[in-house]
Amino acid sequence: MAVTTNGSVTAAASDLGISQPAVSRLLSDLEKSIGFQLFDRREGRLIPTQEVRYLQPSVERVLELMKQISDVSQDITQRKAGHIRVACLPGFATSHLPSVVARFLEDRPGVTMTIEPDRPERILEWMVGEQYDFGITDGFNGHPAVESRNIDVRTVCVFPAGHDLEHLTEVTPSDLAGENIIHTRRDSDFFGRLSKTFQNANVALNSHIEVRQFTAACELAVKGVGVSVVSELDAVQYAERGLSHRPFKPYSPHTLSLIRPILKQPSLVTMEFIEQFVESLEPYKPG
């Protein structure tokens, strides 16, 4: 293409940054390979033959494709291209995760994502089946085909703005005696730990509504149905909707499990997203 554009070997060599003999050798080798003459010499210029003119559109398409491959390869190397498939708890899809995704994609226009919320059992199935790159779940008890990383997150007591609990700097089980408690399902690890905390304080946990997700508990608490102990990650999302929160003591964290398939090598951009997600949890880790 350089020779066709410039009409001379000398100018083509200058454009390509190689020597004139090297260009002449390349042309000679190409003519031998394809079996016909590429250029006619007229008045000191190289004029493409009809065969070359016929081939030119195809050559241009190949060169454009090679450029696209080069550009995409560079984007991949710089973590600016690729597709990430994330499975997460339903509450995360509408609370903490969107802000992390927005920041991550801000300077990565070539990266696309699939976010699929579902229950922990289904997320585990997807990881075992290598259908997703990364999962955010809780209550994970291990699996030989799945790699996990557990991160503790602070928990807080949530209640409607103006509630008597708002006068406290922290909330204990004793402060919740007689309150209607909204809590996660009874077979969850978190409810087991929370229930044990109430038992150790000799306070009855007045079960009022059982939910699967912290976001549902926050929605109900905003409407004055009861109070709840939830992850601070979820509580802060409702701060502007009339939901107050205070630290819950004694220490009773919510444990998030970040999981991915062991045998599926994650892409560079997936690993970068996981690390950015982990960093986003730092402000919520127990001190």
N, C-alpha and C positions, 0 to 999 in steps of 0.2 A: 504493500500500500504506500510506503514512503517513496518508492521509485515512481509509482504511478502518479502520485501527487506532485512530486518535484520535477519529474522529467529527466533526471540525471542521477547517475550513481554517486557523484560527488556530493550533491545537495542531500541525497537520501542518507548517505553516511554521516553527514553533519547532524541531521535530525535525529538519527538513531544513536549517535555517540559512539560509532565504531569506525574502523578504517574503510577506505574505499575498496581495497582488495577483498576485505571480508564481505562487503556487500556483493561484489562481483562473484565471489565464490558461492555465496548463498543463492544467487540467481541461477548460476550454472547448475548447482546441485538440484534446485527445484525443477528446472527444465528437464533434467535427466529423469527425475522422479516421476513427473506427470506426463512426459512424452511429447511435448510440443513447445514451440517457441513462445516466449512471454512478451517480448518487445521487439519492435522494428526501430532501427536507428535512422533518423531523418534530420539532416542539418544539425547534427550534434546533440539532438535530443532523443530520448527513448520514448517511443510511442506504443501504448498498450496494443497488443493484437486483439482481433475480434474475440478470440477465445478468452483472453483475460477480461475483456469488457463483459463477456457473458458470465464469467465467474465472480466478478467484482461484488455484486449484491450479496452473494453467499459468503464471500470472504468478510465483508463488512459486518454481516450478522454474527459470524464466528468471533470476530474481534470485539464486538460489542458484548457478546456473551462472556468472553474472557475477562473483559473489564468489569462486568457485573460480578463475576466470580471473585475477582481480585478485591473489589470493594466490599463484598459481603464477608470475605475472609478476614479483611482488615477490621470490619465491624465486630466480627466474632472474637477476634483477638483482643479488641478493646472493650469487650463485654457490652457492645451496643447493638447486637442482633441475636436472635434466637427466640425460642418459645418455651415458656415455663408453665407446667401444669401443677397447680396447687390444690390440695384437698384440705378442708378445714372444718372446724365446728361451725354450725350455723350462726352462732352469735358473732364469731370472728369476722364472718363475711360482711357484716354490717356495722362492726364497731371498730376495732383497732386496725385490722388488716388494710382497709381501703386507703388510709392515710400513708401507710408504709409503701403500698403499691404506687400511689401517686408520686411520692418522692423518688422512688426507684426508677420509674419510667420517664421522669421529667427530662433527663438528658440522654435517654436511650430510645429514640424514636423507632429503631428497628426491632425492638423487643415486644413480643406479644405474650399474653397470658391467658390461661384458662383457670378460673376459680370455681371450685365445686364444693359447696357445703353439704355435709351429711353427718350422721351420727358416728361415734367412734368405731363401732363395729364395721361399718361400711368403709370408713377411711382405711382401717387395717387391711381389709380385703383388697382394696385398690393398691396398697403398697406391696402386699405379697404378690399380686398379679402384675406388678410393675406398670400399672396404668397411669400413675402420677409420679411426678418427680419429688414431691415434698408434701408432707402432711403436718397439720397442726391439730393435736388432739389432747385428750387427758385420760387419766386412768389406764395408761398403757402398761401392760404387765410383761412385755417382752415377746419376741417371736424370732426364730432363727433366721428368717429371711428379711428381717427389718432391723435397720440401725436406728438407735434412738438417742436423743439428748434431752434430758429433763432440766427444766428451769422453773424455779419457785418464783411466784408472783405474790406481792402483798395482798391481803384481803382487807376489806373495809365493811362497815355496817352502813347500809343505805336506808334512807327514810325520806318522807316528803319534807320539803322546806317548811320551817316553822314548827316541826316536831320538837317535843321536850328534849330529845337526844341531841339536839343541835347545840345545847349549852355545854356539852361535854367535850373534852379534848380527845378522849378515846372511849371506846365502848367495850364493856366486858359482858360475859353471860349474865351476871347479876343485874346489869342495867336493862336486860331484855326480858327479865322475869315478867310474865303476864302479857308480853307483846305477841301479836299474831306473827308467826315466823313463816316467811316464804323461803323455801329451800330446794336444793337440787334433789333428784330422785334418791330414794333410800338405799338403792344398791350401788350408788357412786362412792368412790373412795373419799371424795371431799366431804360428803354428808357424814360418812363414818367418822372422820376426824373431827368435824364440827360437833357431832353428837357426843363424842368422847369429851370434848372441851366443856360442854354443858354438864355432863355427868360429873367431871372432876370438880366443878364449881358447885355441885349440889343444886343445880337450877334445872327446872323442867323446861325442855324445848317444846314450846307450844306450837306444834305443827299445824299450819293453816292451809297452805297451798304448796303442792309439790310440782316442780317444773324440771325440764331437762336442761335449760340453758340459763346462764346468768342474765342475759339480755331480757328474757321473759320476766325474771324476778325484778329487774329494774323497772320495767314497764308497769308492773303491778304495784310496786312501791311508790312510783310517781303518782299513781291514782289513789293512794292512801289505803290500799287493801291490807298492807302489813309492812313489816321491815324485813330486811334480809342481810345475809353476809355473803358478799360476792368478791370476785377479783376486782382490784382497783382499775384494771384495764377497761372493764366494762362500765364501772361506776362513773369514770370521768367523762364518758360519752354523753351522760345525762345531766351534767352539771348545769347546762343552760336550759334544761327542761323542768326545773323545779325539784331536782333530786339532790339532797345533801348526803354527805358521807363523812364518817370518822374512822380512824384506824381501829381495827378490832384486835383486842388482846384477851387472852395470851396468844402468842404467835401461832397462827394456824393458816399457813400459806396454801394457795392453789397451785398445783403442779401442772405445768404445760409440758407435753411431750412433742418434740419436733422429730419426726420420723421420715425415713426414706428407704427405698429398696437397697439391700446390700449389693446385689449383683448388677444393678443398673448404674453404670458410671454417670454421675451427674455432669451436666455441661458446665462450662466456666461461668456462664451468666447465672445458672441456677445456684451454684455455690456462692456467688457474690450476693444474690438475693437472700439466701439463707442467713448469711453473715449480717446483712443489713437488718433483717428481721430480728435477729438476736440482739443487735445493738439497740433496736427500738424498745426492747424490754428492760434495758438497764435502769431507767428511772423508776421502775416498778418492782425491782428486786428488793427483798427484805434487807434492811440495813444491818 
